[in-house]
Amino acid sequence: MTDIEIARNTKLEKIGDIAKKLGIGEDDLEPYGKYKAKISSEVYEKTKDKKDGKLILVTAVNPTPLGEGKTTISIAVADGLRKIGKNSVLALREPSLGPVFGIKGGAAGGGRVQVAPMEDINLHFTGDIHAITAANNLLSSLIDNHIYFGNELGFEKVVWKRCMDLNDRQLREVDTGLSQEKNIVPRHDKFDITVASEIMAIVCLSKDINDLKERLGNIVIGYNKQGQPIYSKQLNAQGAMTVLLKDAIKPNLVQTLEHTPAIIHGGPFANIAHGCNSIIATKLALKLGDYVVTEAGFGADLGAEKFIDIKCRKAGIKPDAVVLVTTIKAIKYHGGVEKEKIQEENIEGIENGIDNLYRHIDNLKNKFGLNVIVAVNRYLQDTEKEIEFLKEKLQEKGVELSLVEGWAKGGEGAIDIAEKLVKLTEKEENLTYTYDLNDSIKTKIEKVATKIYGAKGVDYSEEALQEIKKIEELGYGDYPVCIAKTQYSFSDDPKNLECKGDYNITVRNVELKTGAGFVVVLAGKIMTMPGLPRVPSAESIDIDENGDIVGIF
């Protein structure tokens, strides 16, 4: 059966019954049908004195076209913990429509380990991303309306971009205001995908609705002739934007196919944004569960780095253990094995590709000071010889391996890793950030590039250097950096998989995000508005004669 058929043939529990497992009553639940609900903002206040549970971060090697199943492993681990009698909670990101209709597909797990209702979660869900899109574009319309009626604030340069939650490369650069109406001012504009919008980051980093409103008012939307920033609060935009986001800031409650509670909220990409679910959702989950399983987007060089250097720092939390996801296929792919031969037994391919795994382990253990276990998402074609070889190699590094068979067996296939994680979370660790906030912006970038990416150094465009100078002169030099880089490689070149020899990271521009409270660093050729592949997933998605959705995976 396909993922969607497995999900559709599984009987779900009513969302009120899922909430009861977490001690959430009817008065604190806002149902969106039978199987989805918003959690009232009052629940955190009611539970704030409870001891936090253990936080388990799931990350991965650099992704390959074959798929590693990071979300699948996250769900399996949470279900596995329930199987051994632990009160576990999932805290995941919301999927974007961009990947759903593009190349990556949905983000609700797979096989016997999914969050449900799967179609809803992958599509409109509870409307959070649509609300973020609306708030973003309301601000754009207020900016252009202000300019139309005389430009009292003296906009010389507008830096705020419009957005939409779909991949559309045609909108990366656009000219607007071409109707030739009297007083209308044509200008060049750009689009981001919604999950790269600063408002998505703000929703995910805000501690409550008041903090949200303040951050929305602090967004830099442009500059005047003197080079001074213009903020959205100068347009009195923050109130209306907050109204649009008043429900979107509340976490969403759903369930796995095995009825483990899942809090799914916020969805910034990790290659072009900070890649973590909301602080509100994670901190709430820590009050409601004894073990919280969360994930960071893409590979550990991007998602885990931002989770630690941005989210953990801002939220005052830290992972008690890290699950590093890989597959035998992924290791062989990083070792140069052709896709057509990837399913054949190949010890040499594993030996050649294991360096990518080693580098992520080294970063997590020795750079960040965290407890690490490697989860191998097992496929039928993986041979015992390959698995044993990998296990021996990891033992040499002092790292445990766990074979996870959640896709085929559900939580039963994750009991081994669940038991190992319970022990691992009891071990001491010493969380270390990559840089100090008082470092200069260039120093922060260079520390991430050299320590985490393994680069020799950093090259800057003249435009990037000028922007860094301006940001520091404005007094925002103490912000963390959010590096937008390809997910496929430690380098900024998606084709440089092995990363052997010397390479530099090229910074072509930086963008100040005063609402989110970080500086986005654009490295290599990364785009904040992705495009569709030659054959997008949208071509296979349909609704059949029974009214059932098909083609989402």
KOLKEVO-146404 format. One record per residue (C-alpha): residue in one letter; chain; x, y, z negated. Coordinates in pm, 1 decimal, m for minus. Each point is the difference from the previous one (the first is absolute). Layout:
// KOLKEVO-146404
   resn   chain         xx         yy         zz
      A       A          X          Y          Z
...
This chain:
// KOLKEVO-146404
   resn   chain         xx         yy         zz
      M       A        0.0        0.0        0.0
      T       A      105.9      361.2       54.9
      D       A       58.2      234.6     m294.2
      I       A     m330.4      173.2       59.1
      E       A     m185.7     m335.4       12.1
      I       A      162.5     m114.6     m325.5
      A       A      m99.8      327.3     m166.8
      R       A     m354.1      m14.6      137.0
      N       A      m48.6     m360.1     m121.2
      T       A      111.2       77.6     m356.1
      K       A     m269.4       90.6     m252.2
      L       A       92.4      322.4     m177.9
      E       A      m97.6      102.1     m350.1
      K       A     m209.3      313.8      m52.1
      I       A      225.2      297.0      m65.0
      G       A     m152.2       51.4     m345.9
      D       A      121.3     m346.9     m101.1
      I       A      351.2       79.9      126.3
      A       A       m4.7      322.7     m202.5
      K       A      m95.6     m190.8     m316.8
      K       A      324.2     m199.5       28.1
      L       A      180.5      330.1      m52.4
      G       A     m230.0      122.5     m273.4
      I       A     m168.8      256.4      226.4
      G       A     m370.9       45.7      m64.7
      E       A     m280.2      104.5      235.3
      D       A       11.7      364.4     m108.5
      D       A      361.2       28.7      121.4
      L       A      m63.7     m162.9      337.0
      E       A     m124.6      170.8      315.1
      P       A     m105.2     m282.2      236.5
      Y       A       40.4       24.1      377.5
      G       A     m223.7     m297.5       78.1
      K       A       33.6     m342.9     m163.9
      Y       A      376.1      m53.0       19.5
      K       A      170.0      340.6      m16.9
      A       A       m1.5      274.4     m261.1
      K       A      173.6      314.3     m115.8
      I       A      134.4       m1.4     m355.4
      S       A      m99.6      303.3     m206.9
      S       A      281.4      238.8      m92.0
      E       A     m109.3      m37.8     m363.7
      V       A      126.7     m360.2      m20.1
      Y       A      364.9      105.5      m26.6
      E       A      m85.7      239.3     m283.1
      K       A     m178.7     m281.9     m182.0
      T       A      297.2     m236.4       36.7
      K       A      291.3      244.2      m34.2
      D       A      103.8     m134.8     m341.0
      K       A       24.0     m360.8      120.8
      K       A      344.6     m148.7       52.4
      D       A      108.3      m15.7      364.3
      G       A       20.2     m337.7      170.2
      K       A      303.6     m127.2      189.2
      L       A       56.1      155.4      343.8
      I       A      106.9     m228.4      285.5
      L       A      114.4      172.1      319.1
      V       A      m20.6     m191.5      329.1
      T       A      232.3      116.6      275.7
      A       A      168.9     m165.6      298.4
      V       A      288.0      m25.9      243.3
      N       A       m6.4      223.6      305.9
      P       A     m312.6     m102.8      192.6
      T       A       12.0     m196.3      323.8
      P       A     m257.5      m43.1      278.9
      L       A      m70.0     m346.1     m147.2
      G       A     m154.6      138.8     m319.7
      E       A      118.5      m78.7     m352.5
      G       A     m333.7       10.3     m186.9
      K       A       83.5      240.8     m282.7
      T       A     m364.0       71.7      m84.9
      T       A      m78.0     m371.5       29.7
      I       A      269.6      m71.0     m259.3
      S       A     m126.3      280.5     m226.3
      I       A     m348.6     m149.9       m3.7
      A       A      136.1     m352.4      m44.6
      V       A      207.2      109.1     m301.2
      A       A     m301.4      166.8     m165.5
      D       A     m214.7     m309.1       63.2
      G       A      282.4     m226.7     m119.1
      L       A       27.6      193.2     m326.0
      R       A     m374.9      m49.1      m54.6
      K       A       46.6     m372.2       67.5
      I       A      242.3      m24.2     m292.8
      G       A     m237.2      191.0     m228.2
      K       A      137.4      351.9       26.3
      N       A     m214.2      314.1       24.1
      S       A      135.2      130.2      330.8
      V       A     m110.8      297.3      209.1
      L       A       95.1       98.8      353.7
      A       A       80.3      363.5       81.3
      L       A       38.6       43.0      376.4
      R       A      m14.0      265.4      271.7
      E       A     m294.8       56.4      231.6
      P       A       51.4     m102.8      365.2
      S       A       15.9      267.2      269.8
      L       A     m202.0      m30.1      320.1
      G       A      320.7       70.1      193.4
      P       A      155.3     m346.6      m54.6
      V       A     m340.6     m173.3        0.5
      F       A      m62.6      110.6      359.4
      G       A      369.1       14.7       90.8
      I       A      269.4     m264.0      m37.2
      K       A       29.9      m97.1     m367.7
      G       A     m358.6     m107.6      m61.3
      G       A     m186.9       23.5     m328.8
      A       A      146.6        8.8     m348.1
      A       A     m228.9     m218.7     m207.3
      G       A      218.1     m313.3      m23.0
      G       A      m59.8     m321.9      190.6
      G       A     m116.4     m358.8      m19.6
      R       A     m115.8      m96.2     m351.3
      V       A      147.6      313.4     m156.8
      Q       A     m196.0      305.6      105.6
      V       A     m171.6      296.2     m158.4
      A       A     m366.6       28.6       87.2
      P       A     m228.4      113.0      155.1
      M       A      278.9      m17.5      257.0
      E       A     m173.3      178.8      290.3
      D       A     m108.9      290.6     m220.1
      I       A      343.9       45.4     m155.5
      N       A      168.1        4.6      341.8
      L       A     m252.2      241.0      152.6
      H       A     m183.2      285.8     m175.3
      F       A       16.5     m148.8     m353.4
      T       A     m138.6      267.9     m235.8
      G       A       91.8      291.2      226.5
      D       A      314.0      116.2     m182.9
      I       A      216.6       40.8      309.9
      H       A     m283.0      176.1      184.7
      A       A      m30.3      245.3     m292.7
      I       A      374.1       67.2       16.0
      T       A      m26.5       59.3      375.5
      A       A     m286.5      244.6      m55.0
      A       A      183.8      189.9     m274.6
      N       A      314.4       22.3      213.4
      N       A     m187.5      133.0      302.1
      L       A     m213.0      238.6     m208.2
      L       A      324.9      165.6     m102.3
      S       A      106.4       20.5      366.1
      S       A     m328.0      163.5       96.1
      L       A       28.3      250.4     m286.2
      I       A      349.8       94.9      114.2
      D       A     m105.0       65.2      358.6
      N       A     m315.7      176.7     m114.0
      H       A      212.0      233.3     m215.1
      I       A      224.5       77.9      296.3
      Y       A     m305.7       58.2      221.4
      F       A     m136.8      261.1     m239.1
      G       A      314.8      209.3      m14.9
      N       A      275.8     m207.1     m163.8
      E       A       12.7      201.9     m322.0
      L       A      256.5     m237.7     m152.3
      G       A      229.7       55.7      298.2
      F       A       46.6     m355.1      128.3
      E       A      306.6       m2.1      223.6
      K       A       35.3     m378.4       m0.8
      V       A     m261.2     m262.9      m88.7
      V       A      150.3     m326.3     m129.9
      W       A     m321.0     m177.7     m102.7
      K       A      m99.0     m274.5      248.1
      R       A     m336.5     m150.9       84.0
      C       A      m45.3     m375.2      m44.9
      M       A     m209.9     m302.8       88.5
      D       A        2.8     m361.6     m116.2
      L       A       83.0     m158.7      335.5
      N       A      314.3      m46.6      205.9
      D       A       m7.7      258.2      281.4
      R       A      338.4      107.5      137.4
      Q       A     m171.9      248.9      233.9
      L       A      m74.9      219.3     m302.6
      R       A      355.8       26.4     m130.6
      E       A       36.4      340.8      166.6
      V       A     m305.5      201.9      109.4
      D       A      m96.1      354.5       96.0
      T       A     m310.4      132.2     m173.6
      G       A     m225.4      304.5       29.1
      L       A      m19.0       m6.4      381.5
      S       A     m369.0       98.7       30.3
      Q       A       97.7      360.4       92.6
      E       A     m256.0      139.5     m244.6
      K       A       57.2      353.1     m119.9
      N       A      245.1       16.9     m294.8
      I       A       81.7     m371.5        7.2
      V       A      372.1      m61.4      m36.3
      P       A      139.8     m295.3      198.5
      R       A      278.4     m184.4     m175.3
      H       A      199.9     m319.0       10.9
      D       A     m114.6     m265.4     m248.7
      K       A       79.1     m358.6      m97.8
      F       A     m182.6     m304.3     m137.8
      D       A      109.1     m249.5     m266.5
      I       A     m170.5     m329.5      m67.2
      T       A     m206.6       49.5     m318.1
      V       A      216.1     m232.4     m209.0
      A       A      293.1      235.4       66.9
      S       A     m200.3      307.2     m107.4
      E       A      124.5      180.7     m307.8
      I       A     m352.9      m28.4     m136.4
      M       A       30.7     m380.1       m3.9
      A       A      319.7       38.7     m202.7
      I       A     m170.2      250.7     m231.1
      V       A     m293.6     m234.7      m67.3
      C       A      245.5     m279.7      m78.6
      L       A      221.9      210.1     m228.2
      S       A     m266.4      197.6     m190.1
      K       A      m75.8      m99.4     m358.7
      D       A     m361.0      126.6        2.1
      I       A     m238.5      226.9      191.4
      N       A      138.1      318.4     m160.3
      D       A      352.8      m94.4       98.9
      L       A     m133.3      m80.3      348.8
      K       A     m153.3      347.8       32.8
      E       A      318.3      172.3     m115.0
      R       A      214.5     m200.4      242.2
      L       A     m236.9       75.7      290.0
      G       A       36.7      370.8      m74.8
      N       A      380.8      m29.6        1.4
      I       A       28.0     m130.5      356.6
      V       A      226.1      214.1      220.1
      I       A     m200.3       60.7      318.8
      G       A      219.6      252.7      178.4
      Y       A      249.4      285.0      m19.7
      N       A      m24.0      375.3       54.8
      K       A      242.4      224.9      191.5
      Q       A      221.5       31.2     m307.5
      G       A       31.8     m378.9      m18.2
      Q       A     m204.0      m18.4     m320.7
      P       A     m232.4     m298.9      m43.3
      I       A     m377.9       31.2       21.4
      Y       A     m192.8     m239.4     m225.0
      S       A     m344.4     m152.3       48.5
      K       A     m119.8      166.9     m324.1
      Q       A       46.2      335.4      173.5
      L       A     m287.2     m109.5      226.8
      N       A     m199.8     m121.6     m302.9
      A       A       m4.7     m342.1      170.8
      Q       A       68.1     m224.2     m298.7
      G       A     m354.1        3.2     m142.3
      A       A     m174.8     m119.1      316.6
      M       A      273.6     m255.8       66.3
      T       A      m39.9     m138.6     m351.6
      V       A     m375.2      m29.2       53.9
      L       A       65.5     m214.9      307.3
      L       A      237.6     m217.2     m204.5
      K       A     m197.4      m27.6     m325.5
      D       A      m92.8     m364.3       69.2
      A       A      313.5      m90.3      193.5
      I       A      213.3       54.4     m310.6
      K       A     m187.6     m277.4     m184.1
      P       A      154.3     m349.6       37.6
      N       A     m188.9     m272.6      187.8
      L       A      m74.8     m338.4     m156.0
      V       A      m33.7     m316.8      211.4
      Q       A      110.7     m363.7      m44.8
      T       A      211.6     m274.1      148.0
      L       A     m158.8     m312.2      147.2
      E       A       70.7     m160.8     m339.1
      H       A     m171.8      290.6     m179.4
      T       A      311.2      165.1     m142.2
      P       A      m74.7      372.9      m52.7
      A       A      169.7      221.3      259.3
      I       A       31.6      378.0      m30.1
      I       A       67.8      136.6      348.6
      H       A       64.9      371.2       28.1
      G       A      206.7      230.1      218.4
      G       A      197.7      m97.5      305.5
      P       A      306.0      202.6      104.7
      F       A      228.8     m174.1      252.1
      A       A      347.0      m83.6     m132.1
      N       A      194.9       77.9      317.0
      I       A     m145.2      351.8       41.1
      A       A     m136.0       66.9     m351.0
      H       A       64.9     m127.0     m354.6
      G       A     m168.9     m339.5       43.8
      C       A     m167.4      m65.8     m336.8
      N       A     m354.5      m23.0     m126.3
      S       A     m124.2      270.7     m237.4
      I       A      151.2       68.6     m339.3
      I       A     m355.1       11.3     m137.7
      A       A      m71.7     m355.0      122.5
      T       A      329.8     m146.5     m121.7
      K       A      m15.9      159.7     m345.3
      L       A     m364.5     m101.5      m39.5
      A       A       82.6     m359.4      100.2
      L       A      278.4       m5.4     m262.5
      K       A     m259.7       80.9     m266.4
      L       A     m249.4     m259.5      125.4
      G       A      227.6     m297.7       69.1
      D       A      286.6     m184.3     m167.3
      Y       A      175.0      m44.3      335.3
      V       A      m36.9      249.6      286.1
      V       A      112.3      m96.8      348.8
      T       A       65.3      292.2      231.5
      E       A      194.6       44.0      322.3
      A       A      212.6      253.5      181.8
      G       A      m20.0       32.1      376.4
      F       A      234.8     m156.8      255.9
      G       A      350.8     m104.0     m110.7
      A       A      159.0       74.5     m335.7
      D       A      228.7      261.0      159.4
      L       A     m307.3      216.9       62.0
      G       A     m294.1     m106.7     m216.4
      A       A      182.8     m109.6     m315.0
      E       A      237.9      296.7        9.5
      K       A     m290.3      246.1       17.9
      F       A     m198.6     m195.9     m257.9
      I       A      288.0       38.3     m244.0
      D       A      147.7      339.9       87.5
      I       A     m333.0      177.8       54.9
      K       A     m293.1     m189.4     m154.8
      C       A      164.1     m150.5     m309.6
      R       A      170.2      327.6      m79.2
      K       A     m322.3      201.5       32.5
      A       A     m222.2     m255.3     m175.0
      G       A      237.8      m99.6     m279.7
      I       A      m26.8     m371.6       82.6
      K       A      241.9     m273.7      103.4
      P       A      m27.8     m352.4      144.8
      D       A       63.9     m285.6     m243.5
      A       A       82.0     m230.6      293.2
      V       A       34.3       23.8      377.9
      V       A     m111.1     m259.3      253.7
      L       A      206.7       21.7      319.3
      V       A     m197.1     m159.9      284.3
      T       A      160.6     m169.7      296.6
      T       A      m58.0     m290.3      238.4
      I       A      233.5     m249.6      157.8
      K       A     m104.6      145.7      336.4
      A       A       87.7      354.4     m106.2
      I       A      346.9     m102.1     m116.4
      K       A       66.7     m175.3      331.1
      Y       A     m132.2      302.1      191.7
      H       A      242.7      228.0     m185.9
      G       A      269.4     m253.0       91.2
      G       A      m59.4       52.8      370.6
      V       A     m211.7     m310.4       71.8
      E       A     m231.4       60.3      295.7
      K       A     m373.3        6.7      m72.2
      E       A      m56.2     m292.3      237.0
      K       A      233.7     m219.5     m209.5
      I       A      m91.7      134.1     m344.3
      Q       A     m203.7     m308.3      m96.4
      E       A      287.4     m240.9       63.8
      E       A      218.2     m108.3     m291.7
      N       A      304.4      226.7        0.4
      I       A      230.6       11.9     m304.8
      E       A      249.8      216.9      186.5
      G       A     m274.0      254.4       70.2
      I       A      m82.3       17.0     m370.9
      E       A      367.9       40.7      m88.7
      N       A       33.6      282.5      252.7
      G       A     m318.2      178.9     m109.8
      I       A       17.6      m39.1     m375.1
      D       A      201.4      320.0      m38.6
      N       A     m317.4      206.1       35.8
      L       A     m149.1     m186.4     m295.8
      Y       A      322.5       32.7     m200.3
      R       A        7.9      376.2       50.1
      H       A     m354.0       42.3     m129.9
      I       A       80.0     m221.1     m299.1
      D       A      312.5      204.1      m73.7
      N       A     m195.6      326.5       15.4
      L       A     m275.5     m122.5     m229.7
      K       A      227.7     m175.6     m251.7
      N       A      312.6      209.5       m3.2
      K       A     m105.2      344.9      124.1
      F       A     m341.1       21.4     m171.0
      G       A       72.3     m241.6     m287.5
      L       A     m314.6     m212.3       42.5
      N       A      m89.1     m368.2      m50.3
      V       A      m44.0     m166.8      341.3
      I       A     m147.9     m323.4      131.2
      V       A      m13.0      m93.4      369.3
      A       A     m335.1     m123.3      128.4
      V       A       14.9     m204.8      318.7
      N       A     m334.5       13.3      177.9
      R       A        1.6     m357.6      125.8
      Y       A      m97.0     m102.7      353.2
      L       A      m67.1     m355.9      121.1
      Q       A      304.2        1.0      228.2
      D       A      243.1       84.3     m283.6
      T       A      216.0     m308.2      m58.5
      E       A      118.6     m131.9     m336.2
      K       A      358.0       36.5      118.0
      E       A      m49.3      371.3       73.8
      I       A     m176.0       62.9     m331.7
      E       A      265.0     m186.1     m199.6
      F       A      279.9      190.0      177.8
      L       A     m164.2      333.1      m82.8
      K       A      m59.9     m104.8     m360.4
      E       A      367.4      m90.6      m46.1
      K       A      111.0      329.7      151.5
      L       A     m222.7      196.5     m237.1
      Q       A      118.0     m200.5     m301.2
      E       A      349.9      122.6       81.6
      K       A     m137.4      354.2      m42.4
      G       A     m171.8      m86.7     m327.2
      V       A     m348.3       47.9      148.4
      E       A     m289.1     m245.2      m22.7
      L       A     m203.0     m103.9      303.1
      S       A     m364.7      m94.3       m4.1
      L       A     m185.3     m159.0      289.2
      V       A     m342.8      158.6       23.5
      E       A     m276.5     m182.4      188.0
      G       A     m284.0      236.6      m76.5
      W       A     m117.8       29.7      361.4
      A       A      m92.8     m370.4        7.6
      K       A      m67.4      m72.8     m367.2
      G       A     m106.3      328.4     m160.8
      G       A      107.3       58.6     m360.3
      E       A       98.3     m367.4      m34.7
      G       A      277.9       70.0      248.3
      A       A      141.3      277.0     m221.8
      I       A        9.6     m169.3     m340.6
      D       A      378.2      m50.0       16.3
      I       A       72.1      367.4       61.4
      A       A     m260.2      106.2     m258.3
      E       A      169.4     m208.0     m270.4
      K       A      344.0      130.3       97.8
      L       A     m123.6      360.4       m0.7
      V       A     m142.3      m27.2     m351.1
      K       A      349.4      m94.8     m120.9
      L       A      172.5      256.5      221.7
      T       A     m206.5      290.3     m134.4
      E       A      131.5      m75.7     m350.0
      K       A      361.5       61.0      103.4
      E       A      174.4      328.0      m74.7
      E       A       63.7      238.7      286.4
      N       A      144.4      346.2       47.0
      L       A     m189.5      205.1      258.5
      T       A      234.2      239.9      177.8
      Y       A     m105.7      263.9      253.3
      T       A      198.3       51.7      319.6
      Y       A       57.0      369.2      m64.9
      D       A      m51.2      270.2     m259.3
      L       A     m268.5      261.1       64.5
      N       A      257.1      271.6      m66.4
      D       A      212.3     m123.0      291.7
      S       A      m11.3      216.2      312.9
      I       A     m236.6     m114.5      274.8
      K       A      293.5     m106.9      216.9
      T       A      151.1     m196.7     m289.4
      K       A     m329.8     m180.7      m58.2
      I       A      m28.9      m91.0      368.4
      E       A      360.5     m116.7        9.8
      K       A      m34.7     m212.2     m314.0
      V       A     m301.7     m183.3      143.8
      A       A      175.3      m39.5      336.2
      T       A      325.4     m135.5     m140.9
      K       A     m119.4     m190.0     m309.1
      I       A     m324.8     m150.3      132.8
      Y       A       34.7       m1.4      379.7
      G       A      373.6      m78.9       m1.0
      A       A       76.5      285.3      240.3
      K       A      344.3      156.3       20.3
      G       A     m144.8      351.7       m5.7
      V       A     m271.1      237.2      123.0
      D       A       m9.9      223.2      308.9
      Y       A     m228.4      305.9       m7.6
      S       A     m153.2      198.6      283.0
      E       A       41.5      378.0      m23.4
      E       A     m376.1       30.2      m52.6
      A       A       13.9     m242.3     m293.4
      L       A      284.9      192.1     m163.9
      Q       A     m190.9      327.6       32.3
      E       A     m314.5     m153.7     m152.4
      I       A      197.0     m149.6     m290.3
      K       A      156.4      340.7      m68.6
      K       A     m343.1      168.3        7.7
      I       A     m157.6     m261.0     m232.9
      E       A      276.1       41.4     m256.0
      E       A      m18.6      380.2       20.8
      L       A     m375.0      m22.1      m70.0
      G       A       77.1     m191.3     m319.8
      Y       A     m111.8     m349.1      103.0
      G       A      341.4     m165.5        6.5
      D       A      m86.0     m218.9     m298.9
      Y       A     m264.6     m197.6      192.6
      P       A       54.9     m369.9       75.8
      V       A       51.4      m94.5      364.5
      C       A     m237.3     m217.0      203.0
      I       A      195.5     m129.7      298.6
      A       A     m199.6      m81.2      313.6
      K       A      199.2     m272.4      177.4
      T       A      m57.6     m308.6      209.9
      Q       A     m112.2     m300.3     m204.8
      Y       A      173.9     m255.3      220.1
      S       A      360.4       68.6      m99.9
      F       A      211.4      132.2     m284.6
      S       A      124.7      251.1      257.4
      D       A     m217.2      255.8      183.2
      D       A       22.5     m207.1      319.7
      P       A     m280.7     m260.8       18.6
      K       A      211.9     m218.2      231.4
      N       A      300.8      m14.0     m231.8
      L       A     m117.7     m298.6     m204.5
      E       A      329.1     m136.6     m127.1
      C       A      143.5      341.5     m100.4
      K       A      357.8     m123.5       16.8
      G       A      279.1      254.7       15.2
      D       A      m27.6      373.1      m68.2
      Y       A     m313.4      199.6       77.5
      N       A     m135.1      338.7     m101.6
      I       A     m354.0      114.5      m71.4
      T       A     m109.7      293.6      217.1
      V       A     m228.8      258.5     m160.8
      R       A     m176.0      203.3      267.1
      N       A     m229.4      204.0     m224.9
      V       A     m144.3       34.6     m350.4
      E       A     m344.3      112.0     m114.3
      L       A      m93.7      155.5     m334.1
      K       A     m303.4     m155.9     m171.8
      T       A      m69.7      219.2     m303.8
      G       A     m337.8     m158.9      m73.4
      A       A      142.6     m351.0      m11.7
      G       A      319.3      126.1     m159.0
      F       A      260.7     m149.7      231.6
      V       A      201.6       72.9      313.3
      V       A      m66.3     m216.3      305.9
      V       A      319.9      m81.3      190.4
      L       A      m49.1     m100.6      364.4
      A       A      273.1     m245.7       98.8
      G       A       66.1     m142.8      345.7
      K       A     m293.6       m1.8      241.1
      I       A     m274.6      m70.8     m253.0
      M       A     m343.1      142.5       89.6
      T       A     m268.4      111.1     m248.1
      M       A     m264.9      m79.9      262.1
      P       A       54.7     m357.0      127.1
      G       A     m110.5     m120.8      342.5
      L       A     m184.4     m313.7      105.5
      P       A      181.8     m303.5      146.0
      R       A      m52.6     m111.6      360.5
      V       A     m268.7     m244.5     m115.8
      P       A     m155.9      146.7     m316.6
      S       A     m193.3     m210.5     m248.7
      A       A     m304.4      214.0       82.6
      E       A      m39.3     m195.7      324.7
      S       A      m72.5     m318.0     m198.2
      I       A     m233.9      148.7     m261.0
      D       A     m369.7      m40.8       70.4
      I       A     m339.2      m71.2     m151.8
      D       A     m175.8     m321.3      102.4
      E       A     m366.8      m77.0       72.5
      N       A      m58.3      m70.4     m371.9
      G       A      129.6      340.8      m99.1
      D       A      323.7     m143.4     m143.2
      I       A      333.3      175.5       53.3
      V       A      267.3     m206.1      178.2
      G       A      364.8       65.1       78.7
      I       A      120.5      165.0     m320.7
      F       A      295.2     m185.7     m149.6
